[in-house]
């Protein structure tokens, strides 16, 4: 009986020790989970901010593209006007051979491509 009581007390001590270890593990796990939740929250905020910034950059790019297209149209219109004037000038100065011998200027537009690094 004495040996069984000692064994039972020993097992109770082992049980209490295991219970404490379990509680400590649960506390550590909860603390780690809370830290990870905080990290997730920060990353979600960063993602929202990045999406907002990307949307702003896209709007700015679209605005600049619209301006570029309008300028391209305007340049084409001026080019047409210049070529028309040049043709009128060449046709009207048939009696002036020295002016007709000049090379006629050509206008070419080469659009630049822009790449975004973002």
C-alpha positions as CSV (number, residue, x, y, z in Angstrom):
1,X,0.0,0.0,0.0
2,X,2.8,2.3,0.9
3,X,4.5,1.7,-2.4
4,X,1.3,2.3,-4.3
5,X,0.7,5.6,-2.4
6,X,4.3,6.8,-3.3
7,X,3.7,5.8,-6.9
8,X,0.4,7.6,-6.9
9,X,2.0,10.8,-5.5
10,X,4.8,10.5,-8.1
11,X,2.2,10.2,-10.9
12,X,0.2,13.2,-9.5
13,X,3.4,15.3,-9.6
14,X,4.1,14.1,-13.1
15,X,0.5,14.9,-14.1
16,X,0.8,18.4,-12.6
17,X,4.1,19.0,-14.3
18,X,2.6,17.9,-17.7
19,X,-0.5,20.1,-17.1
20,X,1.9,23.1,-16.4
21,X,3.8,22.4,-19.6
22,X,0.6,22.1,-21.6
23,X,-0.6,25.5,-20.2
24,X,2.8,27.1,-21.0
25,X,2.6,25.7,-24.5
26,X,-0.9,27.0,-25.0
27,X,0.1,30.5,-23.7
28,X,3.1,30.5,-26.1
29,X,0.9,29.3,-29.0
30,X,-1.7,32.0,-28.2
31,X,1.0,34.7,-28.0
32,X,2.5,33.5,-31.3
33,X,-0.9,33.4,-33.0
34,X,-1.7,37.0,-31.8
35,X,1.7,38.1,-33.2
36,X,0.9,36.4,-36.5
37,X,-2.5,38.1,-36.6
38,X,-0.9,41.5,-36.1
39,X,1.5,40.7,-38.9
40,X,-1.4,39.7,-41.2
41,X,-3.2,42.9,-40.3
42,X,-0.2,45.0,-41.2
43,X,0.3,43.1,-44.5
44,X,-3.3,43.6,-45.4
45,X,-3.0,47.3,-44.7
46,X,0.2,47.4,-46.9
47,X,-1.7,45.6,-49.6
48,X,-4.6,48.0,-49.5
49,X,-2.2,51.0,-49.6
50,X,-0.3,49.5,-52.5
51,X,-3.5,48.8,-54.5
52,X,-4.6,52.4,-53.9
53,X,-1.2,53.7,-55.0
54,X,-1.3,51.5,-58.1
55,X,-4.8,52.8,-59.0
56,X,-3.6,56.4,-58.6
57,X,-0.6,55.6,-60.9
58,X,-2.9,54.0,-63.4
59,X,-5.1,57.1,-63.5
60,X,-2.1,59.3,-63.9
61,X,-0.8,57.1,-66.7
62,X,-4.2,57.1,-68.5
63,X,-4.3,60.9,-68.2
64,X,-0.8,61.2,-69.7
65,X,-1.7,58.8,-72.4
66,X,-4.8,60.9,-73.3
67,X,-2.6,64.0,-73.5
68,X,-0.1,62.2,-75.7
69,X,-2.8,61.0,-78.0
70,X,-4.2,64.6,-78.2
71,X,-0.7,65.9,-79.0
72,X,-0.2,63.2,-81.6
73,X,-3.4,64.3,-83.3
74,X,-2.4,67.9,-83.1
75,X,1.0,67.2,-84.5
76,X,-0.5,65.2,-87.4
77,X,-2.9,68.1,-88.2
78,X,0.0,70.6,-88.2
79,X,2.1,68.2,-90.4
80,X,-0.8,68.1,-92.9
81,X,-1.0,71.9,-92.9
82,X,2.7,72.2,-93.4
83,X,2.7,69.7,-96.2
84,X,-0.3,71.5,-97.8
85,X,1.5,74.8,-97.6
86,X,4.7,73.3,-99.0
87,X,2.7,71.9,-101.9
88,X,1.1,75.3,-102.6
89,X,4.5,76.9,-102.4
90,X,6.1,74.5,-104.8
91,X,3.1,74.8,-107.2
92,X,3.0,78.6,-107.0
93,X,6.7,79.1,-107.6
94,X,7.0,77.4,-110.9
95,X,8.8,80.4,-112.4
96,X,11.5,80.3,-109.8
97,X,13.8,77.4,-110.7
98,X,16.3,78.0,-107.8
99,X,13.6,77.5,-105.2
100,X,12.3,74.3,-106.9
101,X,15.7,72.8,-106.8
102,X,15.7,72.8,-103.0
103,X,15.0,69.4,-101.4
104,X,11.5,69.3,-99.9
105,X,11.6,68.7,-96.2
106,X,10.0,65.6,-94.8
107,X,8.4,65.4,-91.5
108,X,8.4,62.2,-89.6
109,X,7.1,61.5,-86.1
110,X,8.6,58.7,-84.1
111,X,6.6,58.1,-80.9
112,X,8.7,57.2,-77.8
113,X,7.6,54.3,-75.8
114,X,7.6,54.7,-72.0
115,X,8.0,51.8,-69.7
116,X,6.9,51.8,-66.1
117,X,9.3,50.5,-63.5
118,X,6.6,50.2,-60.9
